[in-house]
Amino acid sequence: MTTDPKLTKLRTELDSRRSRHLYRSTRVADSPQQPHRHIDGKALLTFCSNDYLGLANHPDVIHAFQQAANTYGVGSGAAHLVNGHSRPHQQLEEALAAFTGRERALLFSTGYMANLGVVNALLNGRNDVVYADRLNHASLVDAGLLSAAKLIRYPHNDTHHLGKRLLAQEGEGATQLILTDGVFSMDGDVAPLSRLAKLARHHDAWLMVDDAHGFGVLGKTGAGLVEAEGLTQDDVPILMSTLGKALGTAGAFIAGSHDLIDYLIQTARTWIYTTAQPPAVAAATLASLQLVQTEPWRREHLQALIQQFRQGATQLGVPLMPSSTAIQPIMVGSSAKALELSRKLEERGILVTAIRPPTVPVDTARLRVTLSAAHTREDVERLLDALSNSFLKSKSYR
Ligand SMILES: Cc1ncc(COP(=O)(O)O)c(C=O)c1O
């Protein structure tokens, strides 16, 4: 083994992570994203993807992808402003704007980049302030940290506290931005969007909602939490969602006013200085957006599975979190226990990954169960059965 001190330092950090049960590694799947998968050579029933509507492996989506690859090739070959912007990108942006009831939409290659790009484009003065919910996704936290603005993290969903912080900044004349997940990615609960919209309006601040886990799933037509709450572009001027979750493909978008999008095109560095996503991915997303709109049964079935899981788990005494969405985490606490319980489920052929710090706060490691419209009632029964057999009988639990 090399004695290079730089590498020794890395190895020490890796060892420390192992000893604290925080070490992570990838698993290798040899089948598509769907509930029944082959992972590391094992047949597993999985409850941990974000493919909430079961579209990642849908034949229409695959077909659209293949057709567009035949027409446009694979790589886009350039950034959007150079010559990487193709017809499917344009059509998808128009379709997303229409679907979300916004004036215009802009495609980003990933949600992480969309969040970084918008926050850094809008807040560039030292007096500017980002207010971020303490349980926001890492990409929103990083967006605030990497911007020139001051970052204020407010207690989870505490609009009273946020109001006081906004009041304290009054008269500074700086740009202010309230930043929140719509559905909180590791908890499954939702942000109080109407109250946040009121506060933003009152204090003349921007409101940006990352609806990565609500888009496609919530709202009558699947347009997300903002639709479910009846909020317009005036209420939520910056709407973001990823396309790699309920839409089953990849990428992300920002939707808002013409002026906002025009400004981002000129200034959002993570949009300007990167290769446009492959046009075939945009074409595939157009197909899945179509399915979101024409197959409401997917949302209905998902809701029924959520009820089934919550009822069954409650009867078993499993400690669920206050979530009515497809994200149904089981709070465990210590990382070691969360890993052990995940392993026990896996011995029964069920995969639910343990989510540990720093993804979640210290001592709140959990099994993040997620449900999908691709699951059946029998799949959920199997999960409940495995929970009652291995999980609740485990001495190490609680
Ligand atoms: C709330 C939230 N925002 C943003 C992202 C990042 O999106 P992407 O995977 O497209 O980079 C994720 C997860 O991936 C997320 O859960």
The ligand as an SDF file (V2000), in Angstrom:
LIG
                    3D

 16 16  0  0  0  0  0  0  0  0999 V2000
  -35.6520   17.6490   -3.5940 C   0  0  0  0  0  0  0  0  0  0  0  0
  -34.5890   17.3270   -4.6090 C   0  0  0  0  0  0  0  0  0  0  0  0
  -34.0940   18.3320   -5.3610 N   0  0  0  0  0  0  0  0  0  0  0  0
  -33.1390   18.1110   -6.2810 C   0  0  0  0  0  0  0  0  0  0  0  0
  -32.6280   16.8530   -6.4890 C   0  0  0  0  0  0  0  0  0  0  0  0
  -31.5520   16.6700   -7.5100 C   0  0  0  0  0  0  0  0  0  0  0  0
  -32.1160   16.2990   -8.7220 O   0  0  0  0  0  0  0  0  0  0  0  0
  -31.2620   15.5100   -9.8110 P   0  0  0  0  0  0  0  0  0  0  0  0
  -31.1970   14.1000   -9.3640 O   0  0  0  0  0  0  0  0  0  0  0  0
  -32.0040   15.7190  -11.0670 O   0  0  0  0  0  0  0  0  0  0  0  0
  -29.9090   16.1620   -9.8120 O   0  0  0  0  0  0  0  0  0  0  0  0
  -33.1270   15.7770   -5.7450 C   0  0  0  0  0  0  0  0  0  0  0  0
  -32.6690   14.3780   -5.8990 C   0  0  0  0  0  0  0  0  0  0  0  0
  -32.0160   13.8900   -6.7120 O   0  0  0  0  0  0  0  0  0  0  0  0
  -34.1270   16.0200   -4.7840 C   0  0  0  0  0  0  0  0  0  0  0  0
  -34.6080   15.0270   -4.0180 O   0  0  0  0  0  0  0  0  0  0  0  0
  1  2  1  0
  2  3  1  0
  2 15  2  0
  3  4  2  0
  4  5  1  0
  5  6  1  0
  5 12  2  0
  6  7  1  0
  7  8  1  0
  8  9  2  0
  8 10  1  0
  8 11  1  0
 12 13  1  0
 12 15  1  0
 13 14  2  0
 15 16  1  0
M  END
$$$$
